[in-house]
């Protein structure tokens, strides 16, 4: 055999076996892809939404039980502990347990009482003090005192010993550098402390959602109420709630005392746990490339929910057992597949999101991988009800996003829209913002075009309002696209 012929045969054999190897790799990837099951994902969501975890309130024993269940799944599948041999990254997380749905009664005048209904008319404050308070009412708009901005909602009213009626937000809403000046006044904790500073005895917050992102203040009792309750109270005082709100948005200060005959009673039964702790659940698939394995891709979503009020559990199925269940399915796929990624993948189930983004803030301050070695982060929140996908930040990083487009176009075939990352000058509302602010390329992944009603921070947020088919597709898209990013040597 001459040299040319031998060289040709060697080259041909190399190409042949390389082609076969690539074909085998592709077949194994597709085998893993098809193993991702909507039935299993729904079972994950049903477990996390079950009553035994009592709404997964971050800091509570039940949240820690849910975290342990997820860690046990990681261990079962072969996802490695990512924090020096531990699946947990602990951080301080105070919380309050709400033992009762409480009571809210309103007396527009003597000898007349209206008993409001839970949860249609009101929700007890997630961090309210225990007790009962009955007082006259004073409307204080946004409850902001900002002398440097020439603004004070309390300037013309006396709230000493009264129950205030408070709005969420700030009068300035345009997302620019001016909003940055107002942002410290947008936090619920600031508004509550400012109310106590001015001598308020209690509060009704015109924002009827279960919200652990507040603060417990000694003796300060409050409840969240619907717009309809506020409309009624205002009408009995001879005021138009809609007009008052509009003047508030126009940077006017319409604060006023209501009719002294109008009184409201708030009753709450709670217990405050100031020294509690919570955790992120962290699992790792180590990369196979000797160099690229030092780089990490983060897949995350918040595990915590809103807890319970009395015997009523807020299951948090869509928000965010759905996102966590998608992540668990992707984690299982990576762990059990014969094909491993070149870069490492960190799965992080975040605690404390509902309390104020505690878990993501803690990770950004104490990262398990260097920030400069973090290729990207994708955050899943409410990925379980709809027919299409949306990726915030996708257009800002087209090379990364191309892997999502390729996977979707070839295998998923869902409508998928994307947007550029836009700097937020206001109060951060998502875990993604803490990763972005740390300098990490971050995507936020959602489902759009809801099939069922969205019960946001509500007891009806159960698994019967999830669409398992899109959760399966979300996990499949996550698996293929992140594998593509992990193996992309040109990043």
C-alpha positions as CSV (number, residue, x, y, z in Angstrom):
1,X,0.0,0.0,0.0
2,X,1.5,3.3,-1.0
3,X,1.8,6.3,1.4
4,X,-0.9,8.4,-0.3
5,X,-3.4,5.6,-0.1
6,X,-2.6,4.9,3.6
7,X,-2.9,8.6,4.4
8,X,-6.3,8.8,2.6
9,X,-7.6,5.8,4.5
10,X,-6.5,7.1,7.8
11,X,-8.1,10.5,7.1
12,X,-11.3,8.8,5.9
13,X,-11.5,6.6,9.0
14,X,-10.9,9.6,11.3
15,X,-13.7,11.5,9.6
16,X,-16.0,8.5,9.6
17,X,-15.5,7.8,13.3
18,X,-15.8,11.5,14.2
19,X,-19.1,11.6,12.3
20,X,-20.4,8.5,14.0
21,X,-19.3,9.9,17.4
22,X,-21.1,13.2,16.7
23,X,-24.2,11.3,15.6
24,X,-24.1,9.2,18.7
25,X,-23.7,12.3,20.9
26,X,-26.7,14.0,19.1
27,X,-28.8,10.9,19.6
28,X,-28.0,10.8,23.3
29,X,-28.8,14.4,23.7
30,X,-32.2,13.9,22.1
31,X,-32.8,10.8,24.3
32,X,-32.3,13.0,27.3
33,X,-34.4,15.8,25.8
34,X,-37.3,13.3,25.3
35,X,-37.0,12.0,28.8
36,X,-38.2,15.4,30.2
37,X,-41.8,14.7,31.2
38,X,-44.7,17.1,32.0
39,X,-46.1,14.5,34.3
40,X,-43.0,14.5,36.4
41,X,-42.7,18.3,36.4
42,X,-46.3,18.6,37.6
43,X,-45.5,16.2,40.4
44,X,-42.7,18.5,41.5
45,X,-45.0,21.5,41.5
46,X,-47.7,19.5,43.4
47,X,-45.2,18.5,46.0
48,X,-43.9,22.1,46.5
49,X,-47.4,23.6,46.5
50,X,-48.7,21.0,49.1
51,X,-50.1,22.2,52.4
52,X,-47.3,20.5,54.4
53,X,-44.9,23.3,53.3
54,X,-47.4,26.0,54.4
55,X,-46.7,28.3,51.5
56,X,-42.9,28.0,51.8
57,X,-42.5,31.3,53.7
58,X,-38.8,32.1,53.7
59,X,-37.2,31.6,57.1
60,X,-39.9,29.3,58.3
61,X,-39.3,25.6,59.2
62,X,-41.6,24.6,56.4
63,X,-39.5,26.5,53.8
64,X,-36.4,24.8,55.1
65,X,-38.2,21.4,54.7
66,X,-39.0,22.3,51.1
67,X,-35.4,23.3,50.6
68,X,-34.3,19.9,52.0
69,X,-36.7,18.1,49.6
70,X,-35.1,19.8,46.6
71,X,-31.6,19.1,47.9
72,X,-32.6,15.4,48.3
73,X,-33.7,15.4,44.6
74,X,-30.3,16.9,43.6
75,X,-28.5,14.1,45.6
76,X,-30.7,11.4,44.2
77,X,-29.9,12.4,40.6
78,X,-26.2,13.1,41.1
79,X,-26.2,16.9,41.1
80,X,-23.3,17.7,43.4
81,X,-23.5,20.0,46.5
82,X,-22.0,23.4,45.4
83,X,-21.1,25.1,48.7
84,X,-18.1,23.3,50.2
85,X,-19.9,19.9,50.3
86,X,-23.3,21.4,51.3
87,X,-26.4,22.0,49.2
88,X,-27.3,25.0,51.3
89,X,-26.2,28.6,51.5
90,X,-27.7,30.1,54.6
91,X,-28.5,33.8,55.3
92,X,-30.5,35.7,58.0
93,X,-34.2,36.0,57.3
94,X,-36.6,37.3,59.9
95,X,-40.3,36.5,59.3
96,X,-43.7,36.6,61.0
97,X,-46.1,33.7,61.3
98,X,-49.7,34.8,60.8
99,X,-51.8,32.6,63.1
100,X,-55.2,34.0,62.1
101,X,-57.0,35.6,59.2
102,X,-57.7,38.4,61.7
103,X,-60.6,40.8,61.3
104,X,-61.4,44.0,59.5
105,X,-64.6,45.9,60.4
106,X,-65.6,49.4,59.3
107,X,-68.1,51.8,61.0
108,X,-69.1,54.6,58.6
109,X,-71.2,56.1,61.4
110,X,-72.5,55.2,64.9
111,X,-74.6,52.0,65.1
112,X,-73.5,50.8,61.7
113,X,-70.8,48.2,61.1
114,X,-69.5,46.4,58.0
115,X,-67.6,43.2,58.4
116,X,-65.2,42.7,55.5
117,X,-64.4,39.3,54.1
118,X,-61.1,37.5,53.8
119,X,-59.6,37.2,51.2
120,X,-61.9,39.1,48.9
121,X,-61.9,42.4,50.8
122,X,-58.7,42.3,52.9
123,X,-55.6,40.3,53.8
124,X,-53.9,40.5,57.2
125,X,-50.5,42.1,57.2
126,X,-47.7,39.5,56.8
127,X,-45.6,41.3,59.4
128,X,-48.3,43.0,61.4
129,X,-48.0,43.1,65.2
130,X,-50.5,41.2,67.2
131,X,-53.5,42.9,68.8
132,X,-56.5,45.1,67.9
133,X,-56.7,48.8,67.0
134,X,-59.8,50.9,66.5
135,X,-59.3,54.5,65.3
136,X,-60.3,57.3,63.0
137,X,-58.6,57.4,59.6
138,X,-56.3,59.7,57.8
139,X,-55.3,59.4,54.1
140,X,-51.6,60.0,53.6
141,X,-51.1,59.2,49.9
142,X,-47.7,57.5,49.4
143,X,-46.7,58.1,53.0
144,X,-43.5,59.8,51.9
145,X,-41.5,62.6,53.6
146,X,-38.7,63.7,51.3
147,X,-37.6,67.3,52.2
148,X,-34.8,67.3,49.6
149,X,-37.5,66.6,46.9
150,X,-39.8,69.2,48.4
151,X,-42.4,66.5,49.1
152,X,-44.2,65.5,52.3
153,X,-47.4,63.6,52.4
154,X,-47.7,64.3,56.1
155,X,-47.3,68.1,56.0
156,X,-50.9,69.0,56.4
157,X,-52.3,66.2,58.6
158,X,-51.9,64.9,62.1
159,X,-51.9,61.1,62.2
160,X,-51.0,60.8,65.9
161,X,-53.0,57.8,67.3
162,X,-54.9,57.4,64.0
163,X,-55.0,54.6,61.3
164,X,-53.5,55.8,58.1
165,X,-54.7,54.9,54.6
166,X,-51.5,54.3,52.5
167,X,-50.7,53.8,48.8
168,X,-47.8,51.8,47.4
169,X,-45.3,53.4,45.0
170,X,-44.0,57.0,44.5
171,X,-45.4,60.0,42.7
172,X,-42.6,59.9,40.1
173,X,-42.7,56.8,37.9
174,X,-40.6,57.6,34.8
175,X,-37.7,55.2,34.6
176,X,-34.8,57.7,34.5
177,X,-32.2,59.2,36.8
178,X,-34.8,61.3,38.7
179,X,-36.6,58.1,39.7
180,X,-33.4,57.1,41.4
181,X,-33.9,59.9,43.9
182,X,-37.3,58.6,44.8
183,X,-36.4,54.9,45.0
184,X,-35.4,54.9,48.7
185,X,-39.0,56.1,49.5
186,X,-40.6,53.3,47.4
187,X,-39.7,50.5,49.9
188,X,-42.6,49.3,52.1
189,X,-40.2,49.2,55.1
190,X,-39.5,52.9,54.7
191,X,-43.2,53.8,54.5
192,X,-44.1,51.7,57.6
193,X,-41.3,53.3,59.7
194,X,-42.2,56.7,58.5
195,X,-45.8,56.1,59.6
196,X,-44.7,55.0,63.1
197,X,-42.3,58.0,63.2
198,X,-45.4,60.3,62.7
199,X,-47.3,58.5,65.5
200,X,-49.7,56.4,63.5
201,X,-51.4,53.6,65.4
202,X,-52.1,51.3,62.5
203,X,-52.6,51.2,58.7
204,X,-54.7,50.0,55.9
205,X,-52.6,49.5,52.8
206,X,-54.5,49.9,49.5
207,X,-52.7,46.9,47.9
208,X,-54.5,43.6,48.5
209,X,-51.7,41.1,48.0
210,X,-50.0,38.8,50.5
211,X,-46.6,40.5,51.0
212,X,-43.8,39.4,53.3
213,X,-41.6,42.2,52.0
214,X,-42.6,44.5,54.8
215,X,-41.4,45.0,58.4
216,X,-42.5,44.1,61.9
217,X,-42.8,47.2,64.1
218,X,-43.7,46.9,67.8
219,X,-47.4,47.5,68.2
220,X,-48.0,48.5,64.6
221,X,-51.1,46.7,63.3
222,X,-52.0,46.7,59.6
223,X,-54.0,45.0,56.9
224,X,-54.1,45.1,53.1
225,X,-57.4,46.1,51.5
226,X,-58.9,46.1,48.0
227,X,-59.6,49.2,45.9
228,X,-63.3,48.6,46.5
229,X,-62.9,49.0,50.3
230,X,-61.0,52.2,49.7
231,X,-63.7,53.5,47.3
232,X,-66.4,52.8,49.9
233,X,-64.5,54.5,52.7
234,X,-63.8,57.6,50.6
235,X,-67.4,57.8,49.3
236,X,-68.7,57.8,52.9
237,X,-66.3,60.8,53.5
238,X,-67.6,62.6,50.5
239,X,-64.5,62.0,48.5
240,X,-63.8,60.3,45.1
241,X,-61.1,57.8,45.5
242,X,-60.3,57.7,41.7
243,X,-59.9,61.5,41.6
244,X,-57.8,61.5,44.7
245,X,-55.5,58.9,43.3
246,X,-55.2,60.9,40.0
247,X,-54.2,64.1,41.9
248,X,-51.6,62.0,43.8
249,X,-50.1,60.8,40.5
250,X,-50.0,64.5,39.4
251,X,-47.5,65.2,42.2
252,X,-50.2,66.9,44.3
253,X,-50.5,66.1,48.0
254,X,-54.2,65.3,48.7
255,X,-53.7,64.1,52.3
256,X,-56.7,64.6,54.6
257,X,-58.4,63.4,57.7
258,X,-61.7,61.4,57.1
259,X,-64.9,62.1,58.9
260,X,-64.3,61.6,62.7
261,X,-67.4,59.3,62.8
262,X,-65.7,56.9,60.4
263,X,-63.7,54.3,62.3
264,X,-62.0,51.1,61.3
265,X,-61.0,48.1,63.5
266,X,-58.0,45.9,62.6
267,X,-57.4,42.7,64.5
268,X,-54.3,40.5,63.9
269,X,-52.7,37.5,65.6
270,X,-49.0,37.0,64.7
271,X,-45.6,36.0,66.1
272,X,-42.4,37.6,65.0
273,X,-39.2,35.5,64.6
274,X,-36.3,38.1,64.4
275,X,-33.4,35.6,64.4
276,X,-34.6,33.1,61.8
277,X,-32.5,32.0,58.9
278,X,-33.2,30.8,55.3
279,X,-31.2,29.4,52.5
280,X,-30.5,29.1,48.8
281,X,-30.3,25.5,47.6
282,X,-27.2,25.1,45.4
283,X,-26.3,22.2,43.2
284,X,-23.5,21.7,40.6
285,X,-22.9,19.9,37.4
286,X,-19.1,20.2,36.9
287,X,-17.9,20.9,33.4
288,X,-15.8,18.4,31.5
289,X,-13.4,20.7,29.8
290,X,-10.2,21.2,31.8
291,X,-10.3,25.0,31.2
292,X,-13.9,25.8,30.6
293,X,-15.1,24.0,33.7
294,X,-13.9,26.9,35.8
295,X,-16.6,29.0,34.1
296,X,-20.2,28.6,35.3
297,X,-23.7,29.1,34.0
298,X,-26.3,29.8,36.7
299,X,-29.9,28.6,36.4
300,X,-32.0,30.0,39.1
301,X,-35.5,30.8,40.4
302,X,-37.0,31.6,43.8
303,X,-38.2,28.7,45.9
304,X,-40.1,30.7,48.6
305,X,-43.7,31.8,48.6
306,X,-46.1,33.9,50.7
307,X,-46.7,31.4,53.5
308,X,-50.1,31.1,55.1
309,X,-52.7,33.2,57.0
310,X,-54.5,31.2,59.7
311,X,-55.4,27.9,58.1
312,X,-55.3,29.4,54.6
313,X,-52.2,28.4,52.6
314,X,-50.9,30.4,49.7
315,X,-49.6,27.5,47.6
316,X,-47.5,29.6,45.2
317,X,-47.9,27.2,42.4
318,X,-47.3,29.6,39.5
319,X,-45.2,31.9,41.7
320,X,-42.9,30.1,41.8
321,X,-43.2,26.3,42.2
322,X,-43.5,26.4,38.4
323,X,-40.1,27.9,37.8
324,X,-38.4,25.7,40.4
325,X,-40.1,22.6,38.9
326,X,-38.7,23.5,35.4
327,X,-35.3,23.9,36.9
328,X,-35.5,20.6,38.7
329,X,-36.4,18.9,35.5
330,X,-33.5,20.5,33.7
331,X,-31.1,19.6,36.6
332,X,-32.2,15.9,36.4
333,X,-31.7,15.9,32.6
334,X,-28.1,17.2,32.9
335,X,-27.3,14.9,35.8
336,X,-28.6,11.7,34.3
337,X,-27.4,12.3,30.7
338,X,-24.3,10.6,29.4
339,X,-23.4,13.9,27.7
340,X,-22.0,16.4,30.1
341,X,-21.4,20.1,29.5
342,X,-18.0,21.6,29.0
343,X,-18.7,24.5,31.3
344,X,-20.0,24.0,34.8
345,X,-23.7,24.6,35.6
346,X,-24.9,25.9,39.0
347,X,-28.5,25.4,39.9
348,X,-29.7,27.8,42.6
349,X,-33.1,27.8,44.2
350,X,-33.3,31.1,45.8
351,X,-34.8,31.9,49.2
352,X,-36.1,35.2,50.5
353,X,-37.3,36.6,47.1
354,X,-40.7,37.5,48.5
355,X,-39.2,39.1,51.6
356,X,-37.0,41.5,49.6
357,X,-34.7,39.5,47.2
358,X,-32.6,38.3,50.2
359,X,-31.2,35.1,48.6
360,X,-30.1,36.7,45.4
361,X,-28.6,39.6,47.2
362,X,-26.6,37.2,49.5
363,X,-25.3,35.2,46.5
364,X,-24.2,38.4,44.7
365,X,-22.3,39.4,47.8
366,X,-20.9,35.9,48.5
367,X,-20.7,34.1,45.1
368,X,-19.7,30.5,44.9
369,X,-18.0,31.2,41.6
370,X,-16.1,34.3,40.7
371,X,-18.3,36.9,39.0
372,X,-15.8,37.2,36.2
373,X,-16.0,33.4,35.6
374,X,-19.8,33.5,35.4
375,X,-20.8,33.2,31.7
376,X,-24.5,34.0,32.3
377,X,-27.5,33.7,34.6
378,X,-31.0,32.8,33.7
379,X,-33.8,33.5,36.2
380,X,-37.1,31.6,36.0
381,X,-40.1,33.2,37.7
382,X,-43.7,32.2,36.9
383,X,-42.8,29.9,34.0
384,X,-45.9,27.7,34.0
385,X,-49.1,29.3,32.6
386,X,-49.2,30.2,29.0
387,X,-48.5,29.3,25.4
388,X,-45.4,31.3,24.6
389,X,-42.0,32.3,26.0
390,X,-40.5,35.7,26.8
391,X,-36.8,36.3,27.5
392,X,-36.0,39.7,29.0
393,X,-32.3,40.5,28.2
394,X,-32.1,38.1,25.3
395,X,-31.5,40.9,22.7
396,X,-28.7,42.4,24.8
397,X,-26.6,39.2,24.4
398,X,-27.3,37.9,20.9
399,X,-24.6,35.2,21.0
400,X,-26.0,33.7,24.1
401,X,-29.5,34.1,22.9
402,X,-28.8,32.4,19.6
403,X,-28.6,29.0,21.5
404,X,-32.2,29.6,22.8
405,X,-33.4,30.5,19.3
406,X,-31.7,27.5,17.7
407,X,-33.2,25.1,20.3
408,X,-36.7,26.6,20.0
409,X,-36.7,26.7,16.2
410,X,-35.4,23.1,15.8
411,X,-37.2,21.3,18.6
412,X,-39.7,23.3,20.6
413,X,-41.6,25.5,18.1
414,X,-43.1,27.9,20.5
415,X,-43.5,31.7,19.9
416,X,-40.6,33.3,21.8
417,X,-40.1,37.0,22.1
418,X,-37.2,38.8,23.7
419,X,-36.1,42.3,24.8
420,X,-33.0,44.2,25.6
421,X,-31.8,44.6,29.2
422,X,-33.0,48.0,30.4
423,X,-31.5,49.7,33.4
424,X,-34.0,50.0,36.2
425,X,-33.6,53.1,38.3
426,X,-36.4,52.1,40.6
427,X,-36.9,49.5,43.4
428,X,-35.6,46.1,42.2
429,X,-38.5,43.7,41.8
430,X,-36.8,40.5,40.6
431,X,-33.8,38.3,41.7
432,X,-32.4,38.9,38.2
433,X,-31.7,42.5,39.1
434,X,-29.2,41.5,41.8
435,X,-27.3,39.3,39.3
436,X,-27.4,42.1,36.7
437,X,-26.1,44.6,39.3
438,X,-23.2,42.3,40.1
439,X,-22.1,42.4,36.5
440,X,-23.4,39.1,35.3
441,X,-25.1,38.7,31.9
442,X,-28.7,37.9,32.9
443,X,-31.8,36.6,31.2
444,X,-35.3,36.6,32.8
445,X,-37.5,33.8,31.5
446,X,-41.3,33.9,31.6
447,X,-44.3,32.4,30.0
448,X,-46.8,34.6,28.2
449,X,-50.4,34.4,26.9
450,X,-51.9,32.9,30.0
451,X,-54.3,29.9,29.6
452,X,-55.7,30.2,33.1
453,X,-56.3,33.2,35.4
454,X,-53.2,34.4,37.2
455,X,-53.8,34.5,41.0
456,X,-50.9,36.6,42.1
457,X,-50.1,36.2,45.8
458,X,-53.5,34.6,46.4
459,X,-54.7,31.4,47.9
460,X,-56.0,30.3,44.5
461,X,-52.5,30.1,43.0
462,X,-52.8,26.3,42.9
463,X,-51.5,23.7,40.5
464,X,-54.8,23.5,38.6
465,X,-53.9,26.9,37.0
466,X,-50.6,25.5,35.6
467,X,-50.2,24.3,32.0
468,X,-47.8,21.3,32.3
469,X,-47.2,21.2,28.5
470,X,-45.4,24.6,28.5
471,X,-43.5,23.7,31.7
472,X,-42.2,20.6,29.9
473,X,-41.2,22.7,26.9
474,X,-39.5,25.3,29.2
475,X,-37.4,22.6,30.8
476,X,-36.5,21.1,27.4
477,X,-35.6,24.5,26.1
478,X,-33.5,25.2,29.2
479,X,-31.7,21.8,28.7
480,X,-30.8,22.3,25.1
481,X,-30.0,26.0,25.1
482,X,-27.9,25.9,28.2
483,X,-26.0,22.9,26.9
484,X,-25.3,24.9,23.8
485,X,-24.0,27.8,25.8
486,X,-21.9,25.5,28.0
487,X,-20.2,23.9,24.9
488,X,-19.7,27.2,23.0
489,X,-16.0,27.7,22.9
490,X,-16.4,31.0,21.2
491,X,-18.0,32.9,24.1
